[in-house]
Amino acid sequence: MGLSRQRLSRILLQGESPGIEACLRLAQAQDRDPATVLRAAGHVGVADLLAALYGAKGERTTATDRRWRRLRETLSEAEVTAVESVLVSLAGKRPRK
């Protein structure tokens, strides 16, 4: 997980507040929403920034998701509709896995 036993013990048993990196490692190891873990540790500002950059609470996004979202933000609604039509057409021509 990237945390020493001593550090984890101080966090869990002594109530020591974990730093931002420790929070992210805990969230990853427990498959938890990182913003929720950060908020619980008192890093509210960082949690809000993370949620603003990468999606709403609990939403899992990949680098590809974020790239598509940024691309979509640059397109008009007509262009989005056209791209969606092309993707649907291409998907319909491919064999299912």
N, C-alpha and C positions, 0 to 999 in steps of 0.2 A: 504494500500500500504506500510505501514511501515515508512512513512515520515510525520512529523508533518506539520500542515498547515503553520506554521511560516517558517519552512525550505523550503517547496515548494514555498512559496511566495518569499523568498529571492532568490531562484534559478531562478524563472520565471521573477520576476519584477526587481530585482536588479542586475541580471547577475552574481550572485555568482556561482562559479563552484561547481557542486555536487561532492562528493567523490565517490569512486568506488562502495561502497555498495548502495548509493543512485542511481547511474546510473543503477545498476543491478535491483534494485526495480522498477525504472521507466521503464526499458525495459520490465520487466515482466508484469507490470500493463498495458502497452500499446501494448503488444504483438509485440515488436520490436526486431530486432537483437541486442543483447547486445554489440557486438563489434562496431556497428554503433553508439550506444549511448555513449559508452566509448570514441570513437574517437572524437565525437562532443564536449565532455566535456574536451578534452585535454589529456585524458589518453591513448595515442597512443600505448605505450609499452604494457600496460595491454591488450588492444584490440587485438594487434598482437599475444600475448601469448594465449589469449582465443581462437582466431581463429585457431592457430596452434594445440592446444590441443583438441578442440571440433568440428572442421570442418570449412569449408569455410564460408565466409560472407553469412548470410541469411540461412545457412543450419541448420535445427533443428535436433539434435540427442538426443537419449535417452540413459540411462545407458546401456540398452541392445544393442543398436547400437554400442556404444563404446566398449563393451565387445566382440561383434562379430568381430569388426574391429581389435582389438588387437589379437584375436585368429587367424583371417585370415592372419595377418602379420607373424605368426609363421609357416604357412603351405606352402608347395611347390605348384606349379600350379597344379600338378597331384592330390595332396591331396585336394585342393580346388574343383577341378572338381568332385572328388569322393564324397565329402561332399554335393555338390550341387545336384548330382544325387540322393543321399539318401534322401535329403530334398524334392526334386521334387517327388520322388516315394512315400514318406510318405504323402505329401500333396494331391496326387492324390487318395489315399485310404481313405481320410477323407471326411465325408459329408460336403458340403458347408454350411456356416452359413447365 
